[in-house]
Amino acid sequence: MIKVKTAALAALFALPFAAHAEPTGDADAGEQNFRQCASCHGIVSPDGEVIQRLAPTGPNLWGVAGREAGSYEGYERFSNAMQAAGSEHGVVWDEESFVAYVNDPIGYLREVTDDARARGNMNHRLRGSAEDIYAYLAQFSAEE
């Protein structure tokens, strides 16, 4: 019985770290491909270091890897579907969820929320470089 409890506790404590698996993409290629994102998003550290200039449209992507969907503090323009994806359906941005979302934002939100009318604010469908962009963004972690 003690072994079972120990194993269960070990698995429970390992869960938060599972979302931080090593990205499969090429971060250098992702930096180049981030141009597709830069018209709406930027990357600025909590201490104000500008990695990519913030755009006025979308949320700051510093710390997006491992963040609950629709939860960037201070950004008030998330759609209801994006907020629900995180708070009600448990979406946390890992490589799998990020890639699925940026390849088909509306389809992803509709599938995750089980709402055929769900829409987000991102209308751009990224093609082909999502793993690379995720690897680039994963370098800018909230834990740093």
CNS distance restraints for C-alpha pairs under 8 A (distance, minus, plus):
assign (resid   1 and name CA) (resid   5 and name CA) 6.40 0.50 0.50
assign (resid   2 and name CA) (resid   6 and name CA) 6.10 0.50 0.50
assign (resid   3 and name CA) (resid   7 and name CA) 6.10 0.50 0.50
assign (resid   4 and name CA) (resid   8 and name CA) 6.08 0.50 0.50
assign (resid   5 and name CA) (resid   9 and name CA) 6.08 0.50 0.50
assign (resid   6 and name CA) (resid  10 and name CA) 6.11 0.50 0.50
assign (resid   7 and name CA) (resid  11 and name CA) 6.17 0.50 0.50
assign (resid   8 and name CA) (resid  12 and name CA) 6.15 0.50 0.50
assign (resid   9 and name CA) (resid  13 and name CA) 6.21 0.50 0.50
assign (resid  10 and name CA) (resid  14 and name CA) 6.18 0.50 0.50
assign (resid  11 and name CA) (resid  15 and name CA) 6.43 0.50 0.50
assign (resid  14 and name CA) (resid  18 and name CA) 6.55 0.50 0.50
assign (resid  15 and name CA) (resid  19 and name CA) 7.46 0.50 0.50
assign (resid  16 and name CA) (resid  20 and name CA) 7.75 0.50 0.50
assign (resid  17 and name CA) (resid  21 and name CA) 7.35 0.50 0.50
assign (resid  19 and name CA) (resid  65 and name CA) 7.99 0.50 0.50
assign (resid  19 and name CA) (resid  66 and name CA) 5.94 0.50 0.50
assign (resid  19 and name CA) (resid  92 and name CA) 7.75 0.50 0.50
assign (resid  19 and name CA) (resid  93 and name CA) 7.81 0.50 0.50
assign (resid  19 and name CA) (resid  94 and name CA) 5.60 0.50 0.50
assign (resid  20 and name CA) (resid  65 and name CA) 7.39 0.50 0.50
assign (resid  20 and name CA) (resid  66 and name CA) 6.56 0.50 0.50
assign (resid  20 and name CA) (resid  94 and name CA) 7.04 0.50 0.50
assign (resid  23 and name CA) (resid  95 and name CA) 6.64 0.50 0.50
assign (resid  23 and name CA) (resid 131 and name CA) 7.38 0.50 0.50
assign (resid  23 and name CA) (resid 134 and name CA) 7.12 0.50 0.50
assign (resid  23 and name CA) (resid 135 and name CA) 5.18 0.50 0.50
assign (resid  23 and name CA) (resid 138 and name CA) 7.43 0.50 0.50
assign (resid  24 and name CA) (resid 131 and name CA) 6.48 0.50 0.50
assign (resid  24 and name CA) (resid 132 and name CA) 7.62 0.50 0.50
assign (resid  24 and name CA) (resid 135 and name CA) 6.91 0.50 0.50
assign (resid  25 and name CA) (resid  30 and name CA) 7.69 0.50 0.50
assign (resid  25 and name CA) (resid 131 and name CA) 4.57 0.50 0.50
assign (resid  25 and name CA) (resid 132 and name CA) 4.11 0.50 0.50
assign (resid  25 and name CA) (resid 133 and name CA) 7.43 0.50 0.50
assign (resid  25 and name CA) (resid 134 and name CA) 7.09 0.50 0.50
assign (resid  25 and name CA) (resid 135 and name CA) 5.27 0.50 0.50
assign (resid  26 and name CA) (resid  30 and name CA) 6.14 0.50 0.50
assign (resid  26 and name CA) (resid 131 and name CA) 7.40 0.50 0.50
assign (resid  26 and name CA) (resid 132 and name CA) 4.69 0.50 0.50
assign (resid  26 and name CA) (resid 133 and name CA) 7.80 0.50 0.50
assign (resid  26 and name CA) (resid 135 and name CA) 6.06 0.50 0.50
assign (resid  26 and name CA) (resid 136 and name CA) 7.28 0.50 0.50
assign (resid  27 and name CA) (resid  31 and name CA) 6.16 0.50 0.50
assign (resid  27 and name CA) (resid 132 and name CA) 5.44 0.50 0.50
assign (resid  27 and name CA) (resid 133 and name CA) 6.62 0.50 0.50
assign (resid  27 and name CA) (resid 134 and name CA) 7.62 0.50 0.50
assign (resid  27 and name CA) (resid 135 and name CA) 4.69 0.50 0.50
assign (resid  27 and name CA) (resid 136 and name CA) 4.04 0.50 0.50
assign (resid  27 and name CA) (resid 137 and name CA) 7.79 0.50 0.50
assign (resid  28 and name CA) (resid  32 and name CA) 6.70 0.50 0.50
assign (resid  28 and name CA) (resid 132 and name CA) 7.64 0.50 0.50
assign (resid  28 and name CA) (resid 136 and name CA) 6.79 0.50 0.50
assign (resid  29 and name CA) (resid  33 and name CA) 6.19 0.50 0.50
assign (resid  29 and name CA) (resid 132 and name CA) 5.90 0.50 0.50
assign (resid  29 and name CA) (resid 133 and name CA) 7.44 0.50 0.50
assign (resid  29 and name CA) (resid 136 and name CA) 7.91 0.50 0.50
assign (resid  30 and name CA) (resid  34 and name CA) 5.87 0.50 0.50
assign (resid  30 and name CA) (resid 129 and name CA) 6.98 0.50 0.50
assign (resid  30 and name CA) (resid 130 and name CA) 7.81 0.50 0.50
assign (resid  30 and name CA) (resid 131 and name CA) 7.71 0.50 0.50
assign (resid  30 and name CA) (resid 132 and name CA) 4.17 0.50 0.50
assign (resid  30 and name CA) (resid 133 and name CA) 3.89 0.50 0.50
assign (resid  30 and name CA) (resid 134 and name CA) 7.11 0.50 0.50
assign (resid  30 and name CA) (resid 135 and name CA) 6.64 0.50 0.50
assign (resid  30 and name CA) (resid 136 and name CA) 5.11 0.50 0.50
assign (resid  30 and name CA) (resid 137 and name CA) 8.00 0.50 0.50
assign (resid  31 and name CA) (resid  35 and name CA) 7.78 0.50 0.50
assign (resid  31 and name CA) (resid 132 and name CA) 7.88 0.50 0.50
assign (resid  31 and name CA) (resid 133 and name CA) 6.62 0.50 0.50
assign (resid  31 and name CA) (resid 136 and name CA) 5.79 0.50 0.50
assign (resid  33 and name CA) (resid  37 and name CA) 7.94 0.50 0.50
assign (resid  33 and name CA) (resid 129 and name CA) 6.89 0.50 0.50
assign (resid  33 and name CA) (resid 132 and name CA) 7.75 0.50 0.50
assign (resid  33 and name CA) (resid 133 and name CA) 6.55 0.50 0.50
assign (resid  34 and name CA) (resid  38 and name CA) 6.18 0.50 0.50
assign (resid  34 and name CA) (resid 133 and name CA) 6.21 0.50 0.50
assign (resid  35 and name CA) (resid  39 and name CA) 7.39 0.50 0.50
assign (resid  36 and name CA) (resid 126 and name CA) 7.70 0.50 0.50
assign (resid  37 and name CA) (resid  41 and name CA) 5.73 0.50 0.50
assign (resid  37 and name CA) (resid  42 and name CA) 7.92 0.50 0.50
assign (resid  38 and name CA) (resid  42 and name CA) 5.91 0.50 0.50
assign (resid  38 and name CA) (resid  52 and name CA) 7.42 0.50 0.50
assign (resid  38 and name CA) (resid  53 and name CA) 7.76 0.50 0.50
assign (resid  38 and name CA) (resid  54 and name CA) 7.83 0.50 0.50
assign (resid  38 and name CA) (resid  55 and name CA) 6.94 0.50 0.50
assign (resid  39 and name CA) (resid  55 and name CA) 6.18 0.50 0.50
assign (resid  39 and name CA) (resid  57 and name CA) 7.89 0.50 0.50
assign (resid  40 and name CA) (resid  54 and name CA) 7.84 0.50 0.50
assign (resid  40 and name CA) (resid  55 and name CA) 5.16 0.50 0.50
assign (resid  40 and name CA) (resid  56 and name CA) 6.69 0.50 0.50
assign (resid  40 and name CA) (resid  57 and name CA) 4.87 0.50 0.50
assign (resid  40 and name CA) (resid  58 and name CA) 4.94 0.50 0.50
assign (resid  40 and name CA) (resid  59 and name CA) 7.92 0.50 0.50
assign (resid  41 and name CA) (resid  53 and name CA) 8.00 0.50 0.50
assign (resid  41 and name CA) (resid  54 and name CA) 5.89 0.50 0.50
assign (resid  41 and name CA) (resid  55 and name CA) 5.26 0.50 0.50
assign (resid  41 and name CA) (resid  56 and name CA) 7.65 0.50 0.50
assign (resid  41 and name CA) (resid  57 and name CA) 6.83 0.50 0.50
assign (resid  41 and name CA) (resid  58 and name CA) 4.99 0.50 0.50
assign (resid  41 and name CA) (resid  59 and name CA) 5.98 0.50 0.50
assign (resid  41 and name CA) (resid  60 and name CA) 5.90 0.50 0.50
assign (resid  41 and name CA) (resid  61 and name CA) 6.66 0.50 0.50
assign (resid  42 and name CA) (resid  51 and name CA) 7.56 0.50 0.50
assign (resid  42 and name CA) (resid  52 and name CA) 4.90 0.50 0.50
assign (resid  42 and name CA) (resid  53 and name CA) 5.06 0.50 0.50
assign (resid  42 and name CA) (resid  54 and name CA) 3.85 0.50 0.50
assign (resid  42 and name CA) (resid  55 and name CA) 5.76 0.50 0.50
assign (resid  42 and name CA) (resid  58 and name CA) 7.92 0.50 0.50
assign (resid  42 and name CA) (resid  59 and name CA) 7.42 0.50 0.50
assign (resid  42 and name CA) (resid  60 and name CA) 5.24 0.50 0.50
assign (resid  42 and name CA) (resid  61 and name CA) 6.12 0.50 0.50
assign (resid  42 and name CA) (resid  62 and name CA) 7.91 0.50 0.50
assign (resid  43 and name CA) (resid  50 and name CA) 6.38 0.50 0.50
assign (resid  43 and name CA) (resid  51 and name CA) 5.28 0.50 0.50
assign (resid  43 and name CA) (resid  52 and name CA) 4.80 0.50 0.50
assign (resid  43 and name CA) (resid  53 and name CA) 6.51 0.50 0.50
assign (resid  43 and name CA) (resid  54 and name CA) 6.30 0.50 0.50
assign (resid  43 and name CA) (resid  60 and name CA) 5.40 0.50 0.50
assign (resid  43 and name CA) (resid  61 and name CA) 5.16 0.50 0.50
assign (resid  43 and name CA) (resid  62 and name CA) 5.03 0.50 0.50
assign (resid  44 and name CA) (resid  48 and name CA) 5.86 0.50 0.50
assign (resid  44 and name CA) (resid  49 and name CA) 5.53 0.50 0.50
assign (resid  44 and name CA) (resid  50 and name CA) 4.53 0.50 0.50
assign (resid  44 and name CA) (resid  51 and name CA) 5.67 0.50 0.50
assign (resid  44 and name CA) (resid  52 and name CA) 6.68 0.50 0.50
assign (resid  44 and name CA) (resid  53 and name CA) 7.25 0.50 0.50
assign (resid  44 and name CA) (resid  54 and name CA) 7.02 0.50 0.50
assign (resid  44 and name CA) (resid  60 and name CA) 6.60 0.50 0.50
assign (resid  44 and name CA) (resid  61 and name CA) 7.61 0.50 0.50
assign (resid  44 and name CA) (resid  62 and name CA) 5.91 0.50 0.50
assign (resid  45 and name CA) (resid  49 and name CA) 5.15 0.50 0.50
assign (resid  45 and name CA) (resid  50 and name CA) 6.62 0.50 0.50
assign (resid  45 and name CA) (resid  51 and name CA) 7.59 0.50 0.50
assign (resid  45 and name CA) (resid  62 and name CA) 6.01 0.50 0.50
assign (resid  45 and name CA) (resid 140 and name CA) 7.71 0.50 0.50
assign (resid  50 and name CA) (resid  54 and name CA) 7.95 0.50 0.50
assign (resid  54 and name CA) (resid  60 and name CA) 6.66 0.50 0.50
assign (resid  58 and name CA) (resid  77 and name CA) 7.97 0.50 0.50
assign (resid  59 and name CA) (resid  72 and name CA) 6.85 0.50 0.50
assign (resid  59 and name CA) (resid  75 and name CA) 6.03 0.50 0.50
assign (resid  60 and name CA) (resid  72 and name CA) 7.64 0.50 0.50
assign (resid  61 and name CA) (resid 137 and name CA) 7.15 0.50 0.50
assign (resid  62 and name CA) (resid 137 and name CA) 7.16 0.50 0.50
assign (resid  62 and name CA) (resid 140 and name CA) 5.46 0.50 0.50
assign (resid  62 and name CA) (resid 141 and name CA) 6.47 0.50 0.50
assign (resid  62 and name CA) (resid 142 and name CA) 6.99 0.50 0.50
assign (resid  63 and name CA) (resid  67 and name CA) 6.64 0.50 0.50
assign (resid  63 and name CA) (resid 137 and name CA) 7.58 0.50 0.50
assign (resid  63 and name CA) (resid 138 and name CA) 7.23 0.50 0.50
assign (resid  63 and name CA) (resid 140 and name CA) 5.57 0.50 0.50
assign (resid  63 and name CA) (resid 141 and name CA) 4.24 0.50 0.50
assign (resid  63 and name CA) (resid 142 and name CA) 4.41 0.50 0.50
assign (resid  63 and name CA) (resid 143 and name CA) 7.87 0.50 0.50
assign (resid  64 and name CA) (resid  93 and name CA) 6.49 0.50 0.50
assign (resid  64 and name CA) (resid 137 and name CA) 7.10 0.50 0.50
assign (resid  64 and name CA) (resid 138 and name CA) 7.31 0.50 0.50
assign (resid  64 and name CA) (resid 140 and name CA) 7.97 0.50 0.50
assign (resid  64 and name CA) (resid 141 and name CA) 7.22 0.50 0.50
assign (resid  64 and name CA) (resid 142 and name CA) 7.89 0.50 0.50
assign (resid  65 and name CA) (resid  92 and name CA) 7.90 0.50 0.50
assign (resid  65 and name CA) (resid  93 and name CA) 5.31 0.50 0.50
assign (resid  65 and name CA) (resid  94 and name CA) 5.68 0.50 0.50
assign (resid  65 and name CA) (resid  95 and name CA) 7.74 0.50 0.50
assign (resid  65 and name CA) (resid 134 and name CA) 7.71 0.50 0.50
assign (resid  65 and name CA) (resid 137 and name CA) 6.97 0.50 0.50
assign (resid  65 and name CA) (resid 138 and name CA) 5.33 0.50 0.50
assign (resid  65 and name CA) (resid 141 and name CA) 6.61 0.50 0.50
assign (resid  66 and name CA) (resid  92 and name CA) 5.73 0.50 0.50
assign (resid  66 and name CA) (resid  93 and name CA) 5.16 0.50 0.50
assign (resid  66 and name CA) (resid  94 and name CA) 5.88 0.50 0.50
assign (resid  67 and name CA) (resid  71 and name CA) 7.33 0.50 0.50
assign (resid  67 and name CA) (resid  72 and name CA) 7.89 0.50 0.50
assign (resid  67 and name CA) (resid  92 and name CA) 5.39 0.50 0.50
assign (resid  67 and name CA) (resid  93 and name CA) 5.60 0.50 0.50
assign (resid  68 and name CA) (resid  86 and name CA) 5.22 0.50 0.50
assign (resid  68 and name CA) (resid  87 and name CA) 7.45 0.50 0.50
assign (resid  68 and name CA) (resid  90 and name CA) 7.24 0.50 0.50
assign (resid  68 and name CA) (resid  91 and name CA) 5.93 0.50 0.50
assign (resid  68 and name CA) (resid  92 and name CA) 4.18 0.50 0.50
assign (resid  68 and name CA) (resid  93 and name CA) 6.29 0.50 0.50
assign (resid  69 and name CA) (resid  82 and name CA) 6.33 0.50 0.50
assign (resid  69 and name CA) (resid  83 and name CA) 6.48 0.50 0.50
assign (resid  69 and name CA) (resid  85 and name CA) 6.26 0.50 0.50
assign (resid  69 and name CA) (resid  86 and name CA) 4.30 0.50 0.50
assign (resid  69 and name CA) (resid  87 and name CA) 7.57 0.50 0.50
assign (resid  69 and name CA) (resid  90 and name CA) 7.99 0.50 0.50
assign (resid  69 and name CA) (resid  91 and name CA) 5.64 0.50 0.50
assign (resid  69 and name CA) (resid  92 and name CA) 5.57 0.50 0.50
assign (resid  69 and name CA) (resid  93 and name CA) 6.40 0.50 0.50
assign (resid  70 and name CA) (resid  78 and name CA) 5.87 0.50 0.50
assign (resid  70 and name CA) (resid  79 and name CA) 7.85 0.50 0.50
assign (resid  70 and name CA) (resid  82 and name CA) 5.09 0.50 0.50
assign (resid  70 and name CA) (resid  83 and name CA) 4.36 0.50 0.50
assign (resid  70 and name CA) (resid  84 and name CA) 7.64 0.50 0.50
assign (resid  70 and name CA) (resid  85 and name CA) 7.32 0.50 0.50
assign (resid  70 and name CA) (resid  86 and name CA) 5.87 0.50 0.50
assign (resid  70 and name CA) (resid  87 and name CA) 7.85 0.50 0.50
assign (resid  71 and name CA) (resid  75 and name CA) 7.91 0.50 0.50
assign (resid  71 and name CA) (resid  83 and name CA) 6.87 0.50 0.50
assign (resid  71 and name CA) (resid  86 and name CA) 7.30 0.50 0.50
assign (resid  78 and name CA) (resid  82 and name CA) 6.11 0.50 0.50
assign (resid  78 and name CA) (resid  83 and name CA) 6.41 0.50 0.50
assign (resid  78 and name CA) (resid 120 and name CA) 7.45 0.50 0.50
assign (resid  78 and name CA) (resid 121 and name CA) 7.05 0.50 0.50
assign (resid  79 and name CA) (resid  83 and name CA) 6.36 0.50 0.50
assign (resid  79 and name CA) (resid 119 and name CA) 7.18 0.50 0.50
assign (resid  79 and name CA) (resid 120 and name CA) 5.26 0.50 0.50
assign (resid  79 and name CA) (resid 121 and name CA) 6.22 0.50 0.50
assign (resid  80 and name CA) (resid  84 and name CA) 6.04 0.50 0.50
assign (resid  80 and name CA) (resid 120 and name CA) 7.69 0.50 0.50
assign (resid  81 and name CA) (resid  85 and name CA) 6.03 0.50 0.50
assign (resid  81 and name CA) (resid 109 and name CA) 6.48 0.50 0.50
assign (resid  81 and name CA) (resid 113 and name CA) 7.01 0.50 0.50
assign (resid  81 and name CA) (resid 118 and name CA) 5.57 0.50 0.50
assign (resid  81 and name CA) (resid 119 and name CA) 6.16 0.50 0.50
assign (resid  81 and name CA) (resid 120 and name CA) 6.23 0.50 0.50
assign (resid  82 and name CA) (resid  86 and name CA) 6.65 0.50 0.50
assign (resid  82 and name CA) (resid 109 and name CA) 6.89 0.50 0.50
assign (resid  82 and name CA) (resid 119 and name CA) 7.96 0.50 0.50
assign (resid  82 and name CA) (resid 120 and name CA) 6.12 0.50 0.50
assign (resid  83 and name CA) (resid  87 and name CA) 6.03 0.50 0.50
assign (resid  83 and name CA) (resid  88 and name CA) 7.84 0.50 0.50
assign (resid  84 and name CA) (resid  88 and name CA) 4.93 0.50 0.50
assign (resid  84 and name CA) (resid  89 and name CA) 6.42 0.50 0.50
assign (resid  84 and name CA) (resid 113 and name CA) 6.97 0.50 0.50
assign (resid  85 and name CA) (resid  89 and name CA) 4.90 0.50 0.50
assign (resid  85 and name CA) (resid  90 and name CA) 6.37 0.50 0.50
assign (resid  85 and name CA) (resid  91 and name CA) 5.57 0.50 0.50
assign (resid  85 and name CA) (resid 109 and name CA) 6.89 0.50 0.50
assign (resid  85 and name CA) (resid 112 and name CA) 6.37 0.50 0.50
assign (resid  85 and name CA) (resid 113 and name CA) 5.89 0.50 0.50
assign (resid  86 and name CA) (resid  90 and name CA) 4.83 0.50 0.50
assign (resid  86 and name CA) (resid  91 and name CA) 4.54 0.50 0.50
assign (resid  86 and name CA) (resid  92 and name CA) 6.51 0.50 0.50
assign (resid  87 and name CA) (resid  91 and name CA) 7.62 0.50 0.50
assign (resid  89 and name CA) (resid 112 and name CA) 6.99 0.50 0.50
assign (resid  89 and name CA) (resid 113 and name CA) 6.70 0.50 0.50
assign (resid  91 and name CA) (resid  97 and name CA) 7.46 0.50 0.50
assign (resid  92 and name CA) (resid  97 and name CA) 7.45 0.50 0.50
assign (resid  93 and name CA) (resid  97 and name CA) 5.69 0.50 0.50
assign (resid  93 and name CA) (resid  98 and name CA) 5.57 0.50 0.50
assign (resid  94 and name CA) (resid  98 and name CA) 5.91 0.50 0.50
assign (resid  95 and name CA) (resid  99 and name CA) 5.97 0.50 0.50
assign (resid  95 and name CA) (resid 131 and name CA) 6.87 0.50 0.50
assign (resid  95 and name CA) (resid 134 and name CA) 6.28 0.50 0.50
assign (resid  96 and name CA) (resid 100 and name CA) 6.22 0.50 0.50
assign (resid  97 and name CA) (resid 101 and name CA) 6.03 0.50 0.50
assign (resid  98 and name CA) (resid 102 and name CA) 6.16 0.50 0.50
assign (resid  98 and name CA) (resid 130 and name CA) 7.67 0.50 0.50
assign (resid  98 and name CA) (resid 134 and name CA) 7.11 0.50 0.50
assign (resid  99 and name CA) (resid 103 and name CA) 6.08 0.50 0.50
assign (resid  99 and name CA) (resid 130 and name CA) 5.29 0.50 0.50
assign (resid  99 and name CA) (resid 131 and name CA) 6.35 0.50 0.50
assign (resid  99 and name CA) (resid 134 and name CA) 7.57 0.50 0.50
assign (resid 100 and name CA) (resid 104 and name CA) 6.42 0.50 0.50
assign (resid 100 and name CA) (resid 105 and name CA) 7.64 0.50 0.50
assign (resid 100 and name CA) (resid 108 and name CA) 6.47 0.50 0.50
assign (resid 101 and name CA) (resid 105 and name CA) 4.65 0.50 0.50
assign (resid 101 and name CA) (resid 106 and name CA) 7.86 0.50 0.50
assign (resid 101 and name CA) (resid 107 and name CA) 7.90 0.50 0.50
assign (resid 101 and name CA) (resid 108 and name CA) 5.33 0.50 0.50
assign (resid 101 and name CA) (resid 109 and name CA) 7.48 0.50 0.50
assign (resid 102 and name CA) (resid 124 and name CA) 7.68 0.50 0.50
assign (resid 102 and name CA) (resid 125 and name CA) 5.85 0.50 0.50
assign (resid 102 and name CA) (resid 126 and name CA) 5.50 0.50 0.50
assign (resid 102 and name CA) (resid 130 and name CA) 6.94 0.50 0.50
assign (resid 103 and name CA) (resid 125 and name CA) 5.09 0.50 0.50
assign (resid 103 and name CA) (resid 126 and name CA) 5.04 0.50 0.50
assign (resid 103 and name CA) (resid 127 and name CA) 6.30 0.50 0.50
assign (resid 103 and name CA) (resid 130 and name CA) 7.40 0.50 0.50
assign (resid 104 and name CA) (resid 108 and name CA) 5.87 0.50 0.50
assign (resid 104 and name CA) (resid 125 and name CA) 5.62 0.50 0.50
assign (resid 104 and name CA) (resid 126 and name CA) 7.71 0.50 0.50
assign (resid 105 and name CA) (resid 109 and name CA) 6.26 0.50 0.50
assign (resid 105 and name CA) (resid 119 and name CA) 7.94 0.50 0.50
assign (resid 105 and name CA) (resid 120 and name CA) 6.91 0.50 0.50
assign (resid 105 and name CA) (resid 122 and name CA) 6.46 0.50 0.50
assign (resid 105 and name CA) (resid 123 and name CA) 6.91 0.50 0.50
assign (resid 105 and name CA) (resid 124 and name CA) 7.72 0.50 0.50
assign (resid 105 and name CA) (resid 125 and name CA) 6.86 0.50 0.50
assign (resid 106 and name CA) (resid 110 and name CA) 6.15 0.50 0.50
assign (resid 106 and name CA) (resid 118 and name CA) 6.93 0.50 0.50
assign (resid 106 and name CA) (resid 119 and name CA) 5.32 0.50 0.50
assign (resid 106 and name CA) (resid 120 and name CA) 6.22 0.50 0.50
assign (resid 106 and name CA) (resid 122 and name CA) 7.97 0.50 0.50
assign (resid 106 and name CA) (resid 123 and name CA) 7.65 0.50 0.50
assign (resid 107 and name CA) (resid 111 and name CA) 6.13 0.50 0.50
assign (resid 108 and name CA) (resid 112 and name CA) 6.07 0.50 0.50
assign (resid 109 and name CA) (resid 113 and name CA) 5.87 0.50 0.50
assign (resid 109 and name CA) (resid 114 and name CA) 7.92 0.50 0.50
assign (resid 109 and name CA) (resid 115 and name CA) 7.87 0.50 0.50
assign (resid 109 and name CA) (resid 118 and name CA) 6.15 0.50 0.50
assign (resid 109 and name CA) (resid 119 and name CA) 6.66 0.50 0.50
assign (resid 109 and name CA) (resid 120 and name CA) 7.19 0.50 0.50
assign (resid 110 and name CA) (resid 114 and name CA) 5.46 0.50 0.50
assign (resid 110 and name CA) (resid 115 and name CA) 5.02 0.50 0.50
assign (resid 110 and name CA) (resid 116 and name CA) 5.39 0.50 0.50
assign (resid 110 and name CA) (resid 117 and name CA) 6.83 0.50 0.50
assign (resid 110 and name CA) (resid 118 and name CA) 5.12 0.50 0.50
assign (resid 110 and name CA) (resid 119 and name CA) 7.23 0.50 0.50
assign (resid 111 and name CA) (resid 115 and name CA) 7.03 0.50 0.50
assign (resid 111 and name CA) (resid 116 and name CA) 7.81 0.50 0.50
assign (resid 113 and name CA) (resid 118 and name CA) 7.42 0.50 0.50
assign (resid 126 and name CA) (resid 130 and name CA) 6.78 0.50 0.50
assign (resid 129 and name CA) (resid 133 and name CA) 6.27 0.50 0.50
assign (resid 130 and name CA) (resid 134 and name CA) 6.08 0.50 0.50
assign (resid 131 and name CA) (resid 135 and name CA) 6.18 0.50 0.50
assign (resid 132 and name CA) (resid 136 and name CA) 6.26 0.50 0.50
assign (resid 133 and name CA) (resid 137 and name CA) 6.16 0.50 0.50
assign (resid 134 and name CA) (resid 138 and name CA) 5.89 0.50 0.50
assign (resid 135 and name CA) (resid 139 and name CA) 6.82 0.50 0.50
assign (resid 136 and name CA) (resid 140 and name CA) 7.78 0.50 0.50
assign (resid 137 and name CA) (resid 141 and name CA) 7.78 0.50 0.50
assign (resid 140 and name CA) (resid 144 and name CA) 7.21 0.50 0.50
